[in-house]
Amino acid sequence: MRVLKTCLMAATMLLVTASLALAGPVYDNVMKNKVVRAGISNKGKPFGFINDKNEWVGFDMDMAAEIAKRLGCKLEPVVVNNKTRVSFVQTTPPKVDMVLSNMTHKRDRDQMIDFSITYFFDGQKFLAKKGAFTSGKELAGKKIGSMQGTTSIVNAKAYLQKMGDANPDVVGYQNEVEMFEALRSGRVQAISTDSTLLIALAAKEPGKYELVGEFISDEPYGVGLPQDDSAWRDAVNFAIQDIWKDGSYMKIYNKWFGPDSETPFPMTEKVEMWP
């Protein structure tokens, strides 16, 4: 029996070792296969969503495609959501090589996965029916909708407590669509997440909704990457910087956030550039 157990343990170790060997560094696999698997939302307009032509489009989709192109690779988009966007780069081997899904680079997330330099700059606000509120302070004591699996809930509760609400009532929804429907139906009095997502939701019914109050947080978006693969992280960082340097970034940005877009959001920062 002891011999059998020893053999089984040895076989298990061989399988694990083979799996790890098969996985290999992400950079090596991408360069070998010439395919970049990118986790992108399909319900987060304007970053990743399905348009009226049934096409998967958005700012993150365009950025992912441009990064892949700079690396001489084909883009293979994979659907992720707020619950899977971290776990998909944590598995061995990872289910995706990178994630662009309006994900804020936070220290607690950085303990689980790696991140690129910031590729988009946003901040969190509240959205309510037009004329309902004149300041963020008036939201204290109101029922607020936010997003499950994000820092938006934490930020909203902290802000409301700061405004005097001892026990904030913040409800989490699975995605932007469900959150906005809660606001439309009156189940919540306001919703809170990154301002660009709120602008896109308000654009569905022009003139009926408005942003309320000041920014309650900074939201620097990074590309989520598998942990401890510096060659892959450098490749993505260099690609982002090159996209910025030759003007391609602002072309993509203005397509989705320029003054003539459906979701205008002035660019206020610059991508970090290395000499």
Number of C-alpha atoms within 10 A of each C-alpha: 6 7 8 9 10 11 12 12 12 12 12 12 12 12 12 12 12 11 13 13 11 12 14 12 17 24 18 14 16 19 14 10 10 15 18 26 20 29 29 28 29 23 18 22 24 26 23 22 20 16 14 7 6 8 10 16 18 23 23 27 24 18 21 26 19 21 24 22 16 17 18 14 19 18 18 15 21 16 16 21 19 17 12 14 24 24 16 24 24 20 11 13 18 17 17 27 23 30 29 25 27 29 22 24 20 14 9 8 14 13 9 16 18 22 24 20 21 18 22 20 19 21 17 21 24 25 26 25 19 13 10 14 18 13 12 19 17 15 24 20 16 15 17 28 30 31 22 18 16 15 18 25 22 12 18 25 20 15 19 24 16 12 15 14 17 13 11 19 17 22 17 18 17 14 17 22 13 15 25 23 14 20 20 16 9 12 14 21 19 28 29 26 26 24 19 23 21 25 21 20 22 21 15 11 9 9 10 13 22 20 23 24 16 12 16 20 17 12 23 17 22 22 27 32 29 28 18 12 14 15 13 23 23 14 15 24 22 19 19 26 18 16 20 18 13 9 10 14 20 16 13 18 19 18 18 22 22 17 12 10 12 16 22 17 17 11 14 7 10 11 16 12 13 7 2
